[in-house]
Amino acid sequence: TPVAFPQDGAASGILRFSTFEFVLPTIGIYEVSWQVSISEAGQLILGLDSVAGVVELNHTVAGRAALTSQISNHVLLATTATNSRLSVRNPTGNSTALTITPIAGGTHSVSASLLIKQIQ
């Protein structure tokens, strides 16, 4: 299932489809960065839905082996259809559900963040 990113930051052209998905309005190259604090070993991957269903992009997998820390990645991806939907998700076939950790390393809440920029 996708990771929720419930808060909006600054936006220019990229739209929110839901708490879990964002719309990439034009065909092009996008730079995508994310970080999410989790409580167990796990992986995250980008999923891209270009109308025919979500395709997990294997070149975007990031993971960690143990203990509470962030999973983060910084990748480029290409879209081939307008209004493609993007999500950060636990890859299909991974057996462990991930626990998002709102307080990691101290007493202050930490954020999960997602940055999407069209670069071409």
Solvent accessible surface area in square Angstrom, and as a share of the most:
residue,aa,sasa,rsa
1,T,131,0.76
2,P,37,0.23
3,V,13,0.08
4,A,39,0.30
5,F,12,0.05
6,P,89,0.56
7,Q,152,0.68
8,D,108,0.56
9,G,65,0.62
10,A,116,0.90
11,A,85,0.66
12,S,107,0.69
13,G,51,0.49
14,I,27,0.14
15,L,105,0.52
16,R,77,0.28
17,F,110,0.46
18,S,39,0.25
19,T,51,0.30
20,F,88,0.37
21,E,26,0.12
22,F,24,0.10
23,V,17,0.10
24,L,0,0.00
25,P,35,0.22
26,T,65,0.38
27,I,100,0.51
28,G,11,0.10
29,I,49,0.25
30,Y,0,0.00
31,E,32,0.14
32,V,0,0.00
33,S,23,0.15
34,W,7,0.02
35,Q,32,0.14
36,V,0,0.00
37,S,4,0.02
38,I,0,0.00
39,S,46,0.29
40,E,44,0.20
41,A,44,0.34
42,G,14,0.14
43,Q,70,0.31
44,L,0,0.00
45,I,3,0.01
46,L,0,0.00
47,G,1,0.01
48,L,15,0.07
49,D,14,0.07
50,S,35,0.23
51,V,133,0.76
52,A,108,0.84
53,G,32,0.31
54,V,63,0.36
55,V,92,0.53
56,E,44,0.20
57,L,31,0.15
58,N,123,0.63
59,H,119,0.53
60,T,0,0.00
61,V,56,0.32
62,A,15,0.12
63,G,46,0.44
64,R,35,0.13
65,A,89,0.69
66,A,62,0.48
67,L,148,0.74
68,T,67,0.39
69,S,52,0.34
70,Q,92,0.41
71,I,3,0.01
72,S,65,0.42
73,N,38,0.20
74,H,114,0.51
75,V,16,0.09
76,L,97,0.48
77,L,6,0.03
78,A,58,0.45
79,T,5,0.03
80,T,115,0.67
81,A,27,0.21
82,T,75,0.44
83,N,89,0.45
84,S,0,0.00
85,R,71,0.26
86,L,1,0.00
87,S,2,0.01
88,V,1,0.01
89,R,38,0.14
90,N,26,0.14
91,P,14,0.09
92,T,120,0.70
93,G,76,0.73
94,N,57,0.29
95,S,115,0.74
96,T,70,0.40
97,A,83,0.64
98,L,33,0.17
99,T,74,0.43
100,I,75,0.38
101,T,20,0.11
102,P,85,0.53
103,I,92,0.47
104,A,27,0.21
105,G,95,0.91
106,G,45,0.43
107,T,122,0.71
108,H,151,0.67
109,S,86,0.56
110,V,54,0.31
111,S,74,0.48
112,A,36,0.28
113,S,49,0.31
114,L,37,0.18
115,L,97,0.48
116,I,25,0.13
117,K,91,0.39
118,Q,78,0.35
119,I,90,0.46
120,Q,146,0.65
